[in-house]
Amino acid sequence: MDDISTFDGLARLYDLAMPPARYAPLAAGLARARRPVHRALDVGGGTGRAAAAIRPETVVVDAAPGMLRRARSKGHSTVAGDATRLPVADDSVDATLVVDALHHMPDHHGVVGELYRVLRPGGVAILREFDPTTLPGRALVAAEHAGGFGSTFHTPAALLDLLEAGGFAADVVDGGFGYTVVGTVESEGHKSGHG
Ligand SMILES: C[S@@+](CC[C@H](N)C(=O)[O-])C[C@H]1O[C@@H](n2cnc3c(N)ncnc32)[C@H](O)[C@@H]1O
């Protein structure tokens, strides 16, 4: 079973098991945008936990129909789609969130490429992940693999490298076991050289 099917099956229990997403690191990421944030996507957004924390009007994109049903039941707008093939036009979004989700996605370069493609110049990609070199990170890696997830985790430095290779100017805005990296799309001219 892949991670998407697993989350589809867990959707009814997901919000009972998870604490609310933290507002402060997501707000710090949004503050890095060099343009007004009108349109935001929560990619791998599941039941809308991160969208609810930061901006309820954020559109939740996910590949698990059960997770999207839960998000809709809480009033979120949703779009079904894979993070490597976002059903969204080029240069049409001001901010993207990927919270506790990238490690469940098999093609990290493909995801970063899609975030870059859909973001407008001055837009931001905010990724919240877990550092597998910390003590709780090591426990999480073991627990997710024992639970049958195919999770692949990055250190903050490795995720910075991944975003920079995808054309973003990247920065860590919140460190520790749970950390937040923000990638900014610099300018029109810069963007045309990537994607
Ligand atoms: C741990 S949940 C996180 C959900 C939400 N971001 C949160 O913070 O609560 C991971 C989510 O990623 C989704 N996911 C995994 N692979 C995906 C992919 N390739 N495209 C879109 N969503 C994906 C799963 O369906 C699941 O809803």
The ligand as a Gaussian input file, in Angstrom:
#p B3LYP/6-31G(d) Opt

LIG

0 1
 C        0.887000      13.446000       7.068000
 S       -0.339000      13.985000       5.937000
 C       -0.178000      15.748000       6.129000
 C       -1.444000      16.446000       5.807000
 C       -1.427000      17.939000       6.135000
 N       -0.438000      18.641000       5.341000
 C       -1.205000      18.159000       7.605000
 O       -0.244000      18.858000       7.968000
 O       -1.992000      17.662000       8.394000
 C        0.412000      13.716000       4.327000
 C       -0.550000      14.001000       3.188000
 O        0.177000      13.967000       1.950000
 C       -0.675000      13.413000       0.968000
 N        0.139000      12.955000      -0.175000
 C        1.084000      11.995000      -0.178000
 N        1.633000      11.880000      -1.400000
 C        1.009000      12.806000      -2.194000
 C        1.150000      13.185000      -3.540000
 N        2.058000      12.589000      -4.344000
 N        0.368000      14.176000      -4.026000
 C       -0.552000      14.784000      -3.219000
 N       -0.727000      14.464000      -1.917000
 C        0.044000      13.485000      -1.402000
 C       -1.406000      12.305000       1.705000
 O       -2.573000      11.885000       1.038000
 C       -1.669000      12.984000       3.047000
 O       -2.928000      13.638000       3.051000

